[in-house]
Amino acid sequence: MTGLIAAGTSAADKRTAFRAGLASGTIQRLPGAINALTAKLIQEIGFEGVYVSGGAFSAGLGLPDIGLTTLTEVISHSEQVARVTDLPVLIDADTGFGEPMSAARTVLSAEDAGIAGLHLEDQVNPKRCGHLDGKAIVPTDEMVRRLRAAVTARRDPNFVICARTDAAGIEGIDAAIDRAKAYADAGADMIFTEALHTEEDFAKFRGAVDIPLLANMTEFGKSKLLPAQTLQNIGYNAVIYPVTTLRLAMGAIERGLREIHSAGTQEGLLDQMQTRSRLYELLEYERYNEFDSGIFDFSLSRSQ
């Protein structure tokens, strides 16, 4: 039964693995999972972790990434993802869904859901997508209170609390570095600086901040898409690809629907689809059948 229905690795062990990975010198690659099935594929291919993007999740609900989703929705979705994978799952917790006490509750809820870590950002609520203009950030001391509440609430010391700052695009990189240092002093385990532009920007941040750093390699944004090896050479500890799987899926879905609409059949799309056998392989159908057979493999006479 191990590994069926739910992953066999405990939440505590996933958090320990995430901490070890961040300290390993090898960059931890966390593609975004738009659902639990995607998380299983991320693990099978060999990535080090899974990411749950607030932007991708809200888009999946047909909503823009402006803070409309709730704590309950995000945690419920993230729990479904974390349940099926042995990999650590890092989630986007926006601004903590309210005041500092809400950030504390967010950490407790994420721990209960088997999640390995989360990031909190210093935007004003309601927030905006980090690669859009028109963002506003809270004063540094307000974000520090947000982080201290989160750190104080944490029960598992291996649960990773990452501080995201959006200051670089508003106040400049030097101001973002100053904030990052204050956030580290407040107890953040890792810093995520949003919307850096160039390799030099990433290197400047690495040179100024001495705790783990996370890079965001999102498409069609402000950051140059740097290879994971380049980021590792600079000294980054983790990289997320937050919306990549959603964009791949939606691109394929749109092309397919247009083909069906115009041709009246999906016959010409079959070679682009995941086959039934591949889906069943990923879902481990055969192991479920073996489990069922084992449970019901008895005779009435033997059971008397």
Steps between C-alpha positions, in 0.01 A plus 500: 500500500802727549492782247145431384231765551754704696879525485698283738731778620395689810463877506783521754733306271407718201587811701829349611579419137415855392731649763776261397450583134525872562830444681639250250661736249279349228218725387155368586272514194129538577265504200149620568235230531154600379352188657598185686554300181758754385680462834528126440658568161742756648617234744527228235717716275742566785460856624590588858172659604156625400367855505140619525456839335233740622480647150449161336247395764294816466513474120370145529199646682453752219625786719789746463793490744390791718445335835146371443569146618462410867717315750259207503500467120878521468573256783240251378646502150858481629415211731372301201831561324716419804305184576607313186871580482805403701658832403488810719233750393555876526192718466419860420319644802466853359505754784391247762130566436465790741667648806802342678270268696363375167855429383548294816185303427617448143819332623308273736256404224783427258676281755180305563461451122840331467665789316877553530512878481337819381589850397348822626535824308527866593234631264199694616187286508334451252819408318585493130695256289866562574594568137234767445543871555295697751597295806514653847698368795449536873759672724788274600396487865152379405647213298734421788197463729338273240809280492551492876141387546555221249831390654357507852202286397714232335505168689730298274836681492568346157194667344652759266378859519614696197465878478422645161571864426358694208707806582751469214253623238369779722786631715800344322733208567688667787174558686398141432831380645443708813157344537638151444748548781225623733285203408787261569549664839127447565547125458440432130677184383523602135456814289308523173564823311237552234550641151878532480603570143849372423757244607692788658196591712479143631874497572481833683233362728700186568801708595302706750282242676641202688196274542347271232360674192219399266479608136178531302534392138154588375435549130399829334606700806778741589770243579736353243444123491826373647586127494496322835875434471568872458295579810680226691837641393392842628412335831123474495347222705162453330316592182129491425323470164163612634261521205686293240280190519182709485624684192602176332166339579287798400693546176434136409138516614429811294660355186309176547163665556547717191585189297187320622289809432625534144548134402217349697721222638804452722643232269788723391599574860556146626877509458513811724306338786613307802378149427264307722779251580742779598236661724432167668874447544536839671199427720646156583176324410671162502609538862145589600376186325763293681390649830135424427585144400699449818218629719236282335719193442330265744249221487195457716626169632834649610328788673273282714 
